[in-house]
């Protein structure tokens, strides 16, 4: 007897077909929904990125205006409110988010990162002895500068730093007892301390710190960086003649960037001195056979400045020549004044 073939009723077959179609529809809806969500998420991210780029560009332009205006007024200190931002400085540029601006020929000493809702600017003319350029120093109230030393030299450096800075002075014997006071970064300036490295106070465990060794006798500085064993030296020893160069090492926290900025400054000194040298040679015939002529024709002091700054880095002899020429030019200017001759500067 042949077995009967079992057949599903039509309504069961239709039900299963409907279920399959329903499942397919749901899968289709989920895929389409995911694509729609991804599309709108992409739009939101792009709009946010565009908005941030626009905001960063606007702040960057405003900061450029601030830098230009700050450079005009030598000796001024300003605390300028800003949005909550992080500015990254290099020797040649500064960055706010994706936006950047070139610094050009400007000499701007600043930490690598300046953060917070305000910046502090300080402008000083660099005179050797005539004005060469203006230095701009930038930092944040979130950075504390601690001058560590026991003598008058440490007090002098502390007093020279603007009062608007977050700053403190401490004796070397009390240095190790310092504690965290909520500062985002602490930079130590060790004045005339001979130790090759320095322990970081236990109370500052976890705080971002850096340092600088200053030898006021040799007029030299060396950078200190944070390590597992404390603050250790980094980079070469840099000499300075004018205090304005020293202050640059206090504000800048990367030796390579500092070196680049100092190179730019001395290059500027070379250019300005060359212009003075040519100008005085052109003036000399106007004072032929007078007491003034000898001061202008082939002025040896200005020629010394040109020669000393022809190549960078400078050596000890170059720094000595610059110091001597600077002093001699001041004396020459005084004698010119006494003899009623036009001043050199």
Secondary structure as a PSIPRED ss2 file (coil, helix, strand):
# PSIPRED VFORMAT (PSIPRED V4.0)

   1 X C   1.000  0.000  0.000
   2 X C   1.000  0.000  0.000
   3 X C   1.000  0.000  0.000
   4 X C   1.000  0.000  0.000
   5 X C   1.000  0.000  0.000
   6 X C   1.000  0.000  0.000
   7 X C   1.000  0.000  0.000
   8 X C   1.000  0.000  0.000
   9 X C   1.000  0.000  0.000
  10 X H   0.000  1.000  0.000
  11 X H   0.000  1.000  0.000
  12 X H   0.000  1.000  0.000
  13 X H   0.000  1.000  0.000
  14 X H   0.000  1.000  0.000
  15 X H   0.000  1.000  0.000
  16 X H   0.000  1.000  0.000
  17 X H   0.000  1.000  0.000
  18 X H   0.000  1.000  0.000
  19 X H   0.000  1.000  0.000
  20 X H   0.000  1.000  0.000
  21 X H   0.000  1.000  0.000
  22 X H   0.000  1.000  0.000
  23 X H   0.000  1.000  0.000
  24 X H   0.000  1.000  0.000
  25 X H   0.000  1.000  0.000
  26 X H   0.000  1.000  0.000
  27 X H   0.000  1.000  0.000
  28 X H   0.000  1.000  0.000
  29 X H   0.000  1.000  0.000
  30 X H   0.000  1.000  0.000
  31 X H   0.000  1.000  0.000
  32 X H   0.000  1.000  0.000
  33 X H   0.000  1.000  0.000
  34 X H   0.000  1.000  0.000
  35 X H   0.000  1.000  0.000
  36 X H   0.000  1.000  0.000
  37 X H   0.000  1.000  0.000
  38 X H   0.000  1.000  0.000
  39 X H   0.000  1.000  0.000
  40 X H   0.000  1.000  0.000
  41 X H   0.000  1.000  0.000
  42 X H   0.000  1.000  0.000
  43 X H   0.000  1.000  0.000
  44 X H   0.000  1.000  0.000
  45 X H   0.000  1.000  0.000
  46 X H   0.000  1.000  0.000
  47 X H   0.000  1.000  0.000
  48 X H   0.000  1.000  0.000
  49 X H   0.000  1.000  0.000
  50 X H   0.000  1.000  0.000
  51 X H   0.000  1.000  0.000
  52 X H   0.000  1.000  0.000
  53 X H   0.000  1.000  0.000
  54 X H   0.000  1.000  0.000
  55 X H   0.000  1.000  0.000
  56 X H   0.000  1.000  0.000
  57 X H   0.000  1.000  0.000
  58 X H   0.000  1.000  0.000
  59 X H   0.000  1.000  0.000
  60 X H   0.000  1.000  0.000
  61 X H   0.000  1.000  0.000
  62 X H   0.000  1.000  0.000
  63 X H   0.000  1.000  0.000
  64 X H   0.000  1.000  0.000
  65 X H   0.000  1.000  0.000
  66 X H   0.000  1.000  0.000
  67 X H   0.000  1.000  0.000
  68 X H   0.000  1.000  0.000
  69 X H   0.000  1.000  0.000
  70 X H   0.000  1.000  0.000
  71 X H   0.000  1.000  0.000
  72 X H   0.000  1.000  0.000
  73 X C   1.000  0.000  0.000
  74 X C   1.000  0.000  0.000
  75 X C   1.000  0.000  0.000
  76 X C   1.000  0.000  0.000
  77 X E   0.000  0.000  1.000
  78 X E   0.000  0.000  1.000
  79 X E   0.000  0.000  1.000
  80 X E   0.000  0.000  1.000
  81 X E   0.000  0.000  1.000
  82 X E   0.000  0.000  1.000
  83 X E   0.000  0.000  1.000
  84 X E   0.000  0.000  1.000
  85 X E   0.000  0.000  1.000
  86 X E   0.000  0.000  1.000
  87 X E   0.000  0.000  1.000
  88 X E   0.000  0.000  1.000
  89 X E   0.000  0.000  1.000
  90 X C   1.000  0.000  0.000
  91 X C   1.000  0.000  0.000
  92 X C   1.000  0.000  0.000
  93 X E   0.000  0.000  1.000
  94 X E   0.000  0.000  1.000
  95 X E   0.000  0.000  1.000
  96 X E   0.000  0.000  1.000
  97 X C   1.000  0.000  0.000
  98 X C   1.000  0.000  0.000
  99 X E   0.000  0.000  1.000
 100 X E   0.000  0.000  1.000
 101 X E   0.000  0.000  1.000
 102 X E   0.000  0.000  1.000
 103 X C   1.000  0.000  0.000
 104 X C   1.000  0.000  0.000
 105 X C   1.000  0.000  0.000
 106 X C   1.000  0.000  0.000
 107 X E   0.000  0.000  1.000
 108 X E   0.000  0.000  1.000
 109 X E   0.000  0.000  1.000
 110 X E   0.000  0.000  1.000
 111 X C   1.000  0.000  0.000
 112 X C   1.000  0.000  0.000
 113 X E   0.000  0.000  1.000
 114 X E   0.000  0.000  1.000
 115 X E   0.000  0.000  1.000
 116 X E   0.000  0.000  1.000
 117 X E   0.000  0.000  1.000
 118 X E   0.000  0.000  1.000
 119 X E   0.000  0.000  1.000
 120 X E   0.000  0.000  1.000
 121 X E   0.000  0.000  1.000
 122 X E   0.000  0.000  1.000
 123 X E   0.000  0.000  1.000
 124 X E   0.000  0.000  1.000
 125 X E   0.000  0.000  1.000
 126 X E   0.000  0.000  1.000
 127 X E   0.000  0.000  1.000
 128 X C   1.000  0.000  0.000
 129 X C   1.000  0.000  0.000
 130 X C   1.000  0.000  0.000
 131 X E   0.000  0.000  1.000
 132 X E   0.000  0.000  1.000
 133 X E   0.000  0.000  1.000
 134 X E   0.000  0.000  1.000
 135 X E   0.000  0.000  1.000
 136 X E   0.000  0.000  1.000
 137 X E   0.000  0.000  1.000
 138 X E   0.000  0.000  1.000
 139 X E   0.000  0.000  1.000
 140 X C   1.000  0.000  0.000
 141 X C   1.000  0.000  0.000
 142 X C   1.000  0.000  0.000
 143 X E   0.000  0.000  1.000
 144 X E   0.000  0.000  1.000
 145 X E   0.000  0.000  1.000
 146 X E   0.000  0.000  1.000
 147 X E   0.000  0.000  1.000
 148 X E   0.000  0.000  1.000
 149 X C   1.000  0.000  0.000
 150 X C   1.000  0.000  0.000
 151 X C   1.000  0.000  0.000
 152 X H   0.000  1.000  0.000
 153 X H   0.000  1.000  0.000
 154 X H   0.000  1.000  0.000
 155 X H   0.000  1.000  0.000
 156 X H   0.000  1.000  0.000
 157 X H   0.000  1.000  0.000
 158 X H   0.000  1.000  0.000
 159 X H   0.000  1.000  0.000
 160 X H   0.000  1.000  0.000
 161 X C   1.000  0.000  0.000
 162 X C   1.000  0.000  0.000
 163 X C   1.000  0.000  0.000
 164 X C   1.000  0.000  0.000
 165 X C   1.000  0.000  0.000
 166 X E   0.000  0.000  1.000
 167 X E   0.000  0.000  1.000
 168 X E   0.000  0.000  1.000
 169 X E   0.000  0.000  1.000
 170 X E   0.000  0.000  1.000
 171 X C   1.000  0.000  0.000
 172 X H   0.000  1.000  0.000
 173 X H   0.000  1.000  0.000
 174 X H   0.000  1.000  0.000
 175 X H   0.000  1.000  0.000
 176 X C   1.000  0.000  0.000
 177 X C   1.000  0.000  0.000
 178 X C   1.000  0.000  0.000
 179 X E   0.000  0.000  1.000
 180 X C   1.000  0.000  0.000
 181 X C   1.000  0.000  0.000
 182 X C   1.000  0.000  0.000
 183 X C   1.000  0.000  0.000
 184 X C   1.000  0.000  0.000
 185 X E   0.000  0.000  1.000
 186 X E   0.000  0.000  1.000
 187 X E   0.000  0.000  1.000
 188 X E   0.000  0.000  1.000
 189 X E   0.000  0.000  1.000
 190 X E   0.000  0.000  1.000
 191 X E   0.000  0.000  1.000
 192 X C   1.000  0.000  0.000
 193 X C   1.000  0.000  0.000
 194 X C   1.000  0.000  0.000
 195 X C   1.000  0.000  0.000
 196 X C   1.000  0.000  0.000
 197 X E   0.000  0.000  1.000
 198 X E   0.000  0.000  1.000
 199 X C   1.000  0.000  0.000
 200 X C   1.000  0.000  0.000
 201 X C   1.000  0.000  0.000
 202 X C   1.000  0.000  0.000
 203 X E   0.000  0.000  1.000
 204 X C   1.000  0.000  0.000
 205 X C   1.000  0.000  0.000
 206 X C   1.000  0.000  0.000
 207 X C   1.000  0.000  0.000
 208 X E   0.000  0.000  1.000
 209 X E   0.000  0.000  1.000
 210 X E   0.000  0.000  1.000
 211 X E   0.000  0.000  1.000
 212 X E   0.000  0.000  1.000
 213 X E   0.000  0.000  1.000
 214 X E   0.000  0.000  1.000
 215 X E   0.000  0.000  1.000
 216 X C   1.000  0.000  0.000
 217 X C   1.000  0.000  0.000
 218 X C   1.000  0.000  0.000
 219 X C   1.000  0.000  0.000
 220 X E   0.000  0.000  1.000
 221 X E   0.000  0.000  1.000
 222 X E   0.000  0.000  1.000
 223 X E   0.000  0.000  1.000
 224 X E   0.000  0.000  1.000
 225 X E   0.000  0.000  1.000
 226 X E   0.000  0.000  1.000
 227 X E   0.000  0.000  1.000
 228 X C   1.000  0.000  0.000
 229 X C   1.000  0.000  0.000
 230 X E   0.000  0.000  1.000
 231 X E   0.000  0.000  1.000
 232 X E   0.000  0.000  1.000
 233 X E   0.000  0.000  1.000
 234 X E   0.000  0.000  1.000
 235 X E   0.000  0.000  1.000
 236 X E   0.000  0.000  1.000
 237 X E   0.000  0.000  1.000
 238 X E   0.000  0.000  1.000
 239 X E   0.000  0.000  1.000
 240 X C   1.000  0.000  0.000
 241 X C   1.000  0.000  0.000
 242 X C   1.000  0.000  0.000
 243 X H   0.000  1.000  0.000
 244 X H   0.000  1.000  0.000
 245 X H   0.000  1.000  0.000
 246 X H   0.000  1.000  0.000
 247 X H   0.000  1.000  0.000
 248 X H   0.000  1.000  0.000
 249 X H   0.000  1.000  0.000
 250 X H   0.000  1.000  0.000
 251 X H   0.000  1.000  0.000
 252 X C   1.000  0.000  0.000
 253 X C   1.000  0.000  0.000
 254 X C   1.000  0.000  0.000
 255 X H   0.000  1.000  0.000
 256 X H   0.000  1.000  0.000
 257 X H   0.000  1.000  0.000
 258 X H   0.000  1.000  0.000
 259 X H   0.000  1.000  0.000
 260 X H   0.000  1.000  0.000
 261 X H   0.000  1.000  0.000
 262 X H   0.000  1.000  0.000
 263 X H   0.000  1.000  0.000
 264 X H   0.000  1.000  0.000
 265 X H   0.000  1.000  0.000
 266 X H   0.000  1.000  0.000
 267 X H   0.000  1.000  0.000
 268 X H   0.000  1.000  0.000
 269 X H   0.000  1.000  0.000
 270 X H   0.000  1.000  0.000
 271 X H   0.000  1.000  0.000
 272 X H   0.000  1.000  0.000
 273 X H   0.000  1.000  0.000
 274 X H   0.000  1.000  0.000
 275 X H   0.000  1.000  0.000
 276 X H   0.000  1.000  0.000
 277 X H   0.000  1.000  0.000
 278 X H   0.000  1.000  0.000
 279 X H   0.000  1.000  0.000
 280 X H   0.000  1.000  0.000
 281 X H   0.000  1.000  0.000
 282 X H   0.000  1.000  0.000
 283 X H   0.000  1.000  0.000
 284 X H   0.000  1.000  0.000
 285 X H   0.000  1.000  0.000
 286 X H   0.000  1.000  0.000
 287 X H   0.000  1.000  0.000
 288 X C   1.000  0.000  0.000
 289 X C   1.000  0.000  0.000
 290 X C   1.000  0.000  0.000
 291 X C   1.000  0.000  0.000
 292 X C   1.000  0.000  0.000
 293 X H   0.000  1.000  0.000
 294 X H   0.000  1.000  0.000
 295 X H   0.000  1.000  0.000
 296 X H   0.000  1.000  0.000
 297 X C   1.000  0.000  0.000
 298 X C   1.000  0.000  0.000
 299 X C   1.000  0.000  0.000
 300 X H   0.000  1.000  0.000
 301 X H   0.000  1.000  0.000
 302 X H   0.000  1.000  0.000
 303 X H   0.000  1.000  0.000
 304 X H   0.000  1.000  0.000
 305 X H   0.000  1.000  0.000
 306 X H   0.000  1.000  0.000
 307 X H   0.000  1.000  0.000
 308 X H   0.000  1.000  0.000
 309 X C   1.000  0.000  0.000
 310 X C   1.000  0.000  0.000
 311 X C   1.000  0.000  0.000
 312 X C   1.000  0.000  0.000
 313 X C   1.000  0.000  0.000
 314 X C   1.000  0.000  0.000
 315 X C   1.000  0.000  0.000
 316 X H   0.000  1.000  0.000
 317 X H   0.000  1.000  0.000
 318 X H   0.000  1.000  0.000
 319 X H   0.000  1.000  0.000
 320 X H   0.000  1.000  0.000
 321 X H   0.000  1.000  0.000
 322 X H   0.000  1.000  0.000
 323 X H   0.000  1.000  0.000
 324 X H   0.000  1.000  0.000
 325 X H   0.000  1.000  0.000
 326 X H   0.000  1.000  0.000
 327 X H   0.000  1.000  0.000
 328 X H   0.000  1.000  0.000
 329 X H   0.000  1.000  0.000
 330 X H   0.000  1.000  0.000
 331 X H   0.000  1.000  0.000
 332 X H   0.000  1.000  0.000
 333 X H   0.000  1.000  0.000
 334 X H   0.000  1.000  0.000
 335 X H   0.000  1.000  0.000
 336 X H   0.000  1.000  0.000
 337 X H   0.000  1.000  0.000
 338 X H   0.000  1.000  0.000
 339 X C   1.000  0.000  0.000
 340 X C   1.000  0.000  0.000
 341 X C   1.000  0.000  0.000
 342 X C   1.000  0.000  0.000
 343 X C   1.000  0.000  0.000
 344 X C   1.000  0.000  0.000
 345 X C   1.000  0.000  0.000
